[in-house]
């Protein structure tokens, strides 16, 4: 029960920080989101290449 309350508070604090970061520096926030998206898409592409390599042998 207390764990759920702490978890909820942490989620709200993180959400508030994200909103604050977006409003104070929207360009930097967009750059961070773009970088994260690039990392995720590269990871998916590399996983695809890995499994493609395994299946072709």
PDB file of N, CA, C and O in Angstrom:
ATOM      1  N   UNK A   1       0.825  -1.183   0.000  1.00  0.00           N
ATOM      2  CA  UNK A   1       0.000   0.000   0.000  1.00  0.00           C
ATOM      3  C   UNK A   1       0.876   1.257   0.000  1.00  0.00           C
ATOM      4  O   UNK A   1       0.647   2.171  -0.793  1.00  0.00           O
ATOM      5  N   UNK A   2       1.867   1.306   0.876  1.00  0.00           N
ATOM      6  CA  UNK A   2       2.773   2.453   0.909  1.00  0.00           C
ATOM      7  C   UNK A   2       3.627   2.493  -0.353  1.00  0.00           C
ATOM      8  O   UNK A   2       3.976   3.570  -0.836  1.00  0.00           O
ATOM      9  N   UNK A   3       3.960   1.327  -0.884  1.00  0.00           N
ATOM     10  CA  UNK A   3       4.763   1.252  -2.096  1.00  0.00           C
ATOM     11  C   UNK A   3       4.021   1.879  -3.271  1.00  0.00           C
ATOM     12  O   UNK A   3       4.620   2.582  -4.086  1.00  0.00           O
ATOM     13  N   UNK A   4       2.725   1.625  -3.356  1.00  0.00           N
ATOM     14  CA  UNK A   4       1.921   2.207  -4.428  1.00  0.00           C
ATOM     15  C   UNK A   4       1.881   3.727  -4.314  1.00  0.00           C
ATOM     16  O   UNK A   4       1.918   4.434  -5.320  1.00  0.00           O
ATOM     17  N   UNK A   5       1.806   4.216  -3.096  1.00  0.00           N
ATOM     18  CA  UNK A   5       1.764   5.658  -2.876  1.00  0.00           C
ATOM     19  C   UNK A   5       3.088   6.300  -3.292  1.00  0.00           C
ATOM     20  O   UNK A   5       3.098   7.354  -3.928  1.00  0.00           O
ATOM     21  N   UNK A   6       4.197   5.665  -2.934  1.00  0.00           N
ATOM     22  CA  UNK A   6       5.513   6.176  -3.315  1.00  0.00           C
ATOM     23  C   UNK A   6       5.665   6.140  -4.831  1.00  0.00           C
ATOM     24  O   UNK A   6       6.171   7.087  -5.433  1.00  0.00           O
ATOM     25  N   UNK A   7       5.231   5.058  -5.435  1.00  0.00           N
ATOM     26  CA  UNK A   7       5.311   4.925  -6.892  1.00  0.00           C
ATOM     27  C   UNK A   7       4.512   6.024  -7.576  1.00  0.00           C
ATOM     28  O   UNK A   7       4.978   6.609  -8.554  1.00  0.00           O
ATOM     29  N   UNK A   8       3.335   6.308  -7.083  1.00  0.00           N
ATOM     30  CA  UNK A   8       2.481   7.343  -7.657  1.00  0.00           C
ATOM     31  C   UNK A   8       3.140   8.716  -7.516  1.00  0.00           C
ATOM     32  O   UNK A   8       3.089   9.525  -8.442  1.00  0.00           O
ATOM     33  N   UNK A   9       3.757   8.981  -6.363  1.00  0.00           N
ATOM     34  CA  UNK A   9       4.434  10.265  -6.150  1.00  0.00           C
ATOM     35  C   UNK A   9       5.619  10.409  -7.093  1.00  0.00           C
ATOM     36  O   UNK A   9       5.834  11.478  -7.664  1.00  0.00           O
ATOM     37  N   UNK A  10       6.386   9.340  -7.260  1.00  0.00           N
ATOM     38  CA  UNK A  10       7.544   9.388  -8.160  1.00  0.00           C
ATOM     39  C   UNK A  10       7.100   9.634  -9.595  1.00  0.00           C
ATOM     40  O   UNK A  10       7.730  10.412 -10.312  1.00  0.00           O
ATOM     41  N   UNK A  11       6.034   8.989 -10.017  1.00  0.00           N
ATOM     42  CA  UNK A  11       5.523   9.188 -11.376  1.00  0.00           C
ATOM     43  C   UNK A  11       5.107  10.640 -11.576  1.00  0.00           C
ATOM     44  O   UNK A  11       5.402  11.224 -12.618  1.00  0.00           O
ATOM     45  N   UNK A  12       4.431  11.230 -10.600  1.00  0.00           N
ATOM     46  CA  UNK A  12       4.014  12.634 -10.706  1.00  0.00           C
ATOM     47  C   UNK A  12       5.215  13.573 -10.737  1.00  0.00           C
ATOM     48  O   UNK A  12       5.209  14.555 -11.478  1.00  0.00           O
ATOM     49  N   UNK A  13       6.237  13.287  -9.947  1.00  0.00           N
ATOM     50  CA  UNK A  13       7.431  14.129  -9.939  1.00  0.00           C
ATOM     51  C   UNK A  13       8.138  14.054 -11.293  1.00  0.00           C
ATOM     52  O   UNK A  13       8.561  15.079 -11.827  1.00  0.00           O
ATOM     53  N   UNK A  14       8.267  12.864 -11.843  1.00  0.00           N
ATOM     54  CA  UNK A  14       8.899  12.709 -13.157  1.00  0.00           C
ATOM     55  C   UNK A  14       8.082  13.430 -14.225  1.00  0.00           C
ATOM     56  O   UNK A  14       8.645  14.101 -15.089  1.00  0.00           O
ATOM     57  N   UNK A  15       6.763  13.294 -14.171  1.00  0.00           N
ATOM     58  CA  UNK A  15       5.889  13.974 -15.130  1.00  0.00           C
ATOM     59  C   UNK A  15       6.043  15.490 -15.024  1.00  0.00           C
ATOM     60  O   UNK A  15       6.136  16.182 -16.037  1.00  0.00           O
ATOM     61  N   UNK A  16       6.070  16.001 -13.789  1.00  0.00           N
ATOM     62  CA  UNK A  16       6.230  17.440 -13.584  1.00  0.00           C
ATOM     63  C   UNK A  16       7.579  17.917 -14.121  1.00  0.00           C
ATOM     64  O   UNK A  16       7.664  18.992 -14.714  1.00  0.00           O
ATOM     65  N   UNK A  17       8.631  17.127 -13.919  1.00  0.00           N
ATOM     66  CA  UNK A  17       9.945  17.500 -14.436  1.00  0.00           C
ATOM     67  C   UNK A  17       9.948  17.530 -15.960  1.00  0.00           C
ATOM     68  O   UNK A  17      10.539  18.428 -16.559  1.00  0.00           O
ATOM     69  N   UNK A  18       9.303  16.570 -16.584  1.00  0.00           N
ATOM     70  CA  UNK A  18       9.237  16.538 -18.050  1.00  0.00           C
ATOM     71  C   UNK A  18       8.509  17.766 -18.576  1.00  0.00           C
ATOM     72  O   UNK A  18       8.965  18.407 -19.523  1.00  0.00           O
ATOM     73  N   UNK A  19       7.379  18.094 -17.962  1.00  0.00           N
ATOM     74  CA  UNK A  19       6.630  19.285 -18.380  1.00  0.00           C
ATOM     75  C   UNK A  19       7.486  20.539 -18.187  1.00  0.00           C
ATOM     76  O   UNK A  19       7.528  21.405 -19.061  1.00  0.00           O
ATOM     77  N   UNK A  20       8.165  20.633 -17.050  1.00  0.00           N
ATOM     78  CA  UNK A  20       9.042  21.779 -16.780  1.00  0.00           C
ATOM     79  C   UNK A  20      10.142  21.868 -17.835  1.00  0.00           C
ATOM     80  O   UNK A  20      10.425  22.952 -18.347  1.00  0.00           O
ATOM     81  N   UNK A  21      10.757  20.745 -18.159  1.00  0.00           N
ATOM     82  CA  UNK A  21      11.846  20.740 -19.145  1.00  0.00           C
ATOM     83  C   UNK A  21      11.347  21.173 -20.516  1.00  0.00           C
ATOM     84  O   UNK A  21      12.042  21.892 -21.234  1.00  0.00           O
ATOM     85  N   UNK A  22      10.148  20.739 -20.879  1.00  0.00           N
ATOM     86  CA  UNK A  22       9.592  21.107 -22.185  1.00  0.00           C
ATOM     87  C   UNK A  22       9.314  22.600 -22.248  1.00  0.00           C
ATOM     88  O   UNK A  22       9.609  23.240 -23.257  1.00  0.00           O
ATOM     89  N   UNK A  23       8.757  23.160 -21.195  1.00  0.00           N
ATOM     90  CA  UNK A  23       8.424  24.577 -21.207  1.00  0.00           C
ATOM     91  C   UNK A  23       9.654  25.482 -21.099  1.00  0.00           C
ATOM     92  O   UNK A  23       9.659  26.573 -21.669  1.00  0.00           O
ATOM     93  N   UNK A  24      10.674  25.058 -20.394  1.00  0.00           N
ATOM     94  CA  UNK A  24      11.844  25.912 -20.236  1.00  0.00           C
ATOM     95  C   UNK A  24      12.811  25.807 -21.407  1.00  0.00           C
ATOM     96  O   UNK A  24      13.516  26.770 -21.711  1.00  0.00           O
ATOM     97  N   UNK A  25      12.856  24.658 -22.067  1.00  0.00           N
ATOM     98  CA  UNK A  25      13.778  24.489 -23.190  1.00  0.00           C
ATOM     99  C   UNK A  25      13.180  23.526 -24.215  1.00  0.00           C
ATOM    100  O   UNK A  25      13.577  22.362 -24.282  1.00  0.00           O
ATOM    101  N   UNK A  26      12.230  24.007 -25.009  1.00  0.00           N
ATOM    102  CA  UNK A  26      11.563  23.107 -25.961  1.00  0.00           C
ATOM    103  C   UNK A  26      12.495  22.559 -27.042  1.00  0.00           C
ATOM    104  O   UNK A  26      12.337  21.415 -27.467  1.00  0.00           O
ATOM    105  N   UNK A  27      13.454  23.351 -27.485  1.00  0.00           N
ATOM    106  CA  UNK A  27      14.367  22.887 -28.531  1.00  0.00           C
ATOM    107  C   UNK A  27      15.236  21.752 -28.018  1.00  0.00           C
ATOM    108  O   UNK A  27      15.412  20.738 -28.694  1.00  0.00           O
ATOM    109  N   UNK A  28      15.778  21.927 -26.822  1.00  0.00           N
ATOM    110  CA  UNK A  28      16.630  20.881 -26.225  1.00  0.00           C
ATOM    111  C   UNK A  28      15.813  19.626 -25.954  1.00  0.00           C
ATOM    112  O   UNK A  28      16.302  18.514 -26.155  1.00  0.00           O
ATOM    113  N   UNK A  29      14.578  19.790 -25.501  1.00  0.00           N
ATOM    114  CA  UNK A  29      13.707  18.640 -25.243  1.00  0.00           C
ATOM    115  C   UNK A  29      13.428  17.873 -26.532  1.00  0.00           C
ATOM    116  O   UNK A  29      13.428  16.642 -26.546  1.00  0.00           O
ATOM    117  N   UNK A  30      13.192  18.609 -27.606  1.00  0.00           N
ATOM    118  CA  UNK A  30      12.957  17.953 -28.898  1.00  0.00           C
ATOM    119  C   UNK A  30      14.197  17.194 -29.364  1.00  0.00           C
ATOM    120  O   UNK A  30      14.091  16.101 -29.920  1.00  0.00           O
ATOM    121  N   UNK A  31      15.374  17.782 -29.134  1.00  0.00           N
ATOM    122  CA  UNK A  31      16.617  17.092 -29.500  1.00  0.00           C
ATOM    123  C   UNK A  31      16.783  15.787 -28.717  1.00  0.00           C
ATOM    124  O   UNK A  31      17.212  14.775 -29.270  1.00  0.00           O
ATOM    125  N   UNK A  32      16.442  15.820 -27.433  1.00  0.00           N
ATOM    126  CA  UNK A  32      16.554  14.619 -26.601  1.00  0.00           C
ATOM    127  C   UNK A  32      15.592  13.542 -27.084  1.00  0.00           C
ATOM    128  O   UNK A  32      15.965  12.373 -27.189  1.00  0.00           O
ATOM    129  N   UNK A  33      14.353  13.934 -27.379  1.00  0.00           N
ATOM    130  CA  UNK A  33      13.368  12.966 -27.876  1.00  0.00           C
ATOM    131  C   UNK A  33      13.830  12.384 -29.207  1.00  0.00           C
ATOM    132  O   UNK A  33      13.709  11.181 -29.437  1.00  0.00           O
ATOM    133  N   UNK A  34      14.357  13.231 -30.077  1.00  0.00           N
ATOM    134  CA  UNK A  34      14.844  12.752 -31.378  1.00  0.00           C
ATOM    135  C   UNK A  34      15.991  11.763 -31.194  1.00  0.00           C
ATOM    136  O   UNK A  34      16.044  10.738 -31.874  1.00  0.00           O
ATOM    137  N   UNK A  35      16.902  12.065 -30.284  1.00  0.00           N
ATOM    138  CA  UNK A  35      18.029  11.165 -30.031  1.00  0.00           C
ATOM    139  C   UNK A  35      17.550   9.822 -29.485  1.00  0.00           C
ATOM    140  O   UNK A  35      18.032   8.770 -29.905  1.00  0.00           O
ATOM    141  N   UNK A  36      16.602   9.859 -28.549  1.00  0.00           N
ATOM    142  CA  UNK A  36      16.060   8.611 -27.994  1.00  0.00           C
ATOM    143  C   UNK A  36      15.375   7.795 -29.078  1.00  0.00           C
ATOM    144  O   UNK A  36      15.533   6.575 -29.132  1.00  0.00           O
ATOM    145  N   UNK A  37      14.620   8.455 -29.935  1.00  0.00           N
ATOM    146  CA  UNK A  37      13.941   7.757 -31.026  1.00  0.00           C
ATOM    147  C   UNK A  37      14.966   7.132 -31.973  1.00  0.00           C
ATOM    148  O   UNK A  37      14.783   6.006 -32.437  1.00  0.00           O
ATOM    149  N   UNK A  38      16.029   7.856 -32.254  1.00  0.00           N
ATOM    150  CA  UNK A  38      17.072   7.334 -33.140  1.00  0.00           C
ATOM    151  C   UNK A  38      17.725   6.099 -32.542  1.00  0.00           C
ATOM    152  O   UNK A  38      17.972   5.125 -33.252  1.00  0.00           O
ATOM    153  N   UNK A  39      18.008   6.127 -31.247  1.00  0.00           N
ATOM    154  CA  UNK A  39      18.611   4.974 -30.572  1.00  0.00           C
ATOM    155  C   UNK A  39      17.687   3.767 -30.638  1.00  0.00           C
ATOM    156  O   UNK A  39      18.134   2.658 -30.930  1.00  0.00           O
ATOM    157  N   UNK A  40      16.401   3.975 -30.369  1.00  0.00           N
ATOM    158  CA  UNK A  40      15.444   2.867 -30.416  1.00  0.00           C
ATOM    159  C   UNK A  40      15.303   2.303 -31.823  1.00  0.00           C
ATOM    160  O   UNK A  40      15.276   1.085 -32.001  1.00  0.00           O
ATOM    161  N   UNK A  41      15.213   3.172 -32.823  1.00  0.00           N
ATOM    162  CA  UNK A  41      15.050   2.668 -34.192  1.00  0.00           C
ATOM    163  C   UNK A  41      16.307   1.940 -34.659  1.00  0.00           C
ATOM    164  O   UNK A  41      16.209   0.930 -35.356  1.00  0.00           O
ATOM    165  N   UNK A  42      17.483   2.434 -34.286  1.00  0.00           N
ATOM    166  CA  UNK A  42      18.722   1.724 -34.638  1.00  0.00           C
ATOM    167  C   UNK A  42      18.779   0.358 -33.960  1.00  0.00           C
ATOM    168  O   UNK A  42      19.225  -0.619 -34.562  1.00  0.00           O
ATOM    169  N   UNK A  43      18.332   0.290 -32.718  1.00  0.00           N
ATOM    170  CA  UNK A  43      18.304  -0.989 -32.010  1.00  0.00           C
ATOM    171  C   UNK A  43      17.399  -1.997 -32.686  1.00  0.00           C
ATOM    172  O   UNK A  43      17.759  -3.167 -32.822  1.00  0.00           O
ATOM    173  N   UNK A  44      16.221  -1.550 -33.112  1.00  0.00           N
ATOM    174  CA  UNK A  44      15.287  -2.449 -33.799  1.00  0.00           C
ATOM    175  C   UNK A  44      15.872  -2.900 -35.133  1.00  0.00           C
ATOM    176  O   UNK A  44      15.761  -4.071 -35.498  1.00  0.00           O
ATOM    177  N   UNK A  45      16.492  -1.976 -35.859  1.00  0.00           N
ATOM    178  CA  UNK A  45      17.116  -2.344 -37.134  1.00  0.00           C
ATOM    179  C   UNK A  45      18.222  -3.375 -36.926  1.00  0.00           C
ATOM    180  O   UNK A  45      18.331  -4.335 -37.689  1.00  0.00           O
ATOM    181  N   UNK A  46      19.038  -3.177 -35.896  1.00  0.00           N
ATOM    182  CA  UNK A  46      20.134  -4.109 -35.614  1.00  0.00           C
ATOM    183  C   UNK A  46      19.615  -5.472 -35.180  1.00  0.00           C
ATOM    184  O   UNK A  46      20.188  -6.496 -35.553  1.00  0.00           O
ATOM    185  N   UNK A  47      18.542  -5.501 -34.401  1.00  0.00           N
ATOM    186  CA  UNK A  47      17.934  -6.789 -34.044  1.00  0.00           C
ATOM    187  C   UNK A  47      17.409  -7.504 -35.280  1.00  0.00           C
ATOM    188  O   UNK A  47      17.565  -8.717 -35.414  1.00  0.00           O
ATOM    189  N   UNK A  48      16.789  -6.756 -36.178  1.00  0.00           N
ATOM    190  CA  UNK A  48      16.312  -7.343 -37.423  1.00  0.00           C
ATOM    191  C   UNK A  48      17.446  -7.908 -38.251  1.00  0.00           C
ATOM    192  O   UNK A  48      17.334  -9.003 -38.801  1.00  0.00           O
ATOM    193  N   UNK A  49      18.543  -7.163 -38.342  1.00  0.00           N
ATOM    194  CA  UNK A  49      19.702  -7.642 -39.101  1.00  0.00           C
ATOM    195  C   UNK A  49      20.294  -8.886 -38.442  1.00  0.00           C
ATOM    196  O   UNK A  49      20.719  -9.810 -39.136  1.00  0.00           O
ATOM    197  N   UNK A  50      20.325  -8.917 -37.122  1.00  0.00           N
ATOM    198  CA  UNK A  50      20.851 -10.073 -36.399  1.00  0.00           C
ATOM    199  C   UNK A  50      20.037 -11.326 -36.692  1.00  0.00           C
ATOM    200  O   UNK A  50      20.599 -12.368 -37.029  1.00  0.00           O
ATOM    201  N   UNK A  51      18.715 -11.232 -36.565  1.00  0.00           N
ATOM    202  CA  UNK A  51      17.880 -12.403 -36.813  1.00  0.00           C
ATOM    203  C   UNK A  51      17.863 -12.777 -38.289  1.00  0.00           C
ATOM    204  O   UNK A  51      17.753 -13.952 -38.636  1.00  0.00           O
ATOM    205  N   UNK A  52      17.970 -11.788 -39.144  1.00  0.00           N
ATOM    206  CA  UNK A  52      18.050 -12.060 -40.575  1.00  0.00           C
ATOM    207  C   UNK A  52      19.318 -12.838 -40.878  1.00  0.00           C
ATOM    208  O   UNK A  52      19.298 -13.770 -41.683  1.00  0.00           O
ATOM    209  N   UNK A  53      20.417 -12.464 -40.242  1.00  0.00           N
ATOM    210  CA  UNK A  53      21.689 -13.155 -40.433  1.00  0.00           C
ATOM    211  C   UNK A  53      21.608 -14.604 -39.928  1.00  0.00           C
ATOM    212  O   UNK A  53      22.131 -15.519 -40.563  1.00  0.00           O
ATOM    213  N   UNK A  54      20.960 -14.795 -38.799  1.00  0.00           N
ATOM    214  CA  UNK A  54      20.827 -16.155 -38.249  1.00  0.00           C
ATOM    215  C   UNK A  54      19.971 -17.032 -39.165  1.00  0.00           C
ATOM    216  O   UNK A  54      20.312 -18.191 -39.400  1.00  0.00           O
ATOM    217  N   UNK A  55      18.887 -16.505 -39.674  1.00  0.00           N
ATOM    218  CA  UNK A  55      17.966 -17.299 -40.490  1.00  0.00           C
ATOM    219  C   UNK A  55      18.526 -17.588 -41.880  1.00  0.00           C
ATOM    220  O   UNK A  55      18.136 -18.579 -42.498  1.00  0.00           O
ATOM    221  N   UNK A  56      19.416 -16.763 -42.381  1.00  0.00           N
ATOM    222  CA  UNK A  56      19.981 -16.979 -43.721  1.00  0.00           C
ATOM    223  C   UNK A  56      21.094 -17.997 -43.723  1.00  0.00           C
ATOM    224  O   UNK A  56      21.509 -18.435 -44.796  1.00  0.00           O
ATOM    225  N   UNK A  57      21.602 -18.396 -42.554  1.00  0.00           N
ATOM    226  CA  UNK A  57      22.712 -19.359 -42.521  1.00  0.00           C
ATOM    227  C   UNK A  57      22.213 -20.751 -42.439  1.00  0.00           C
ATOM    228  O   UNK A  57      23.008 -21.690 -42.402  1.00  0.00           O
TER     229      UNK A  57
END
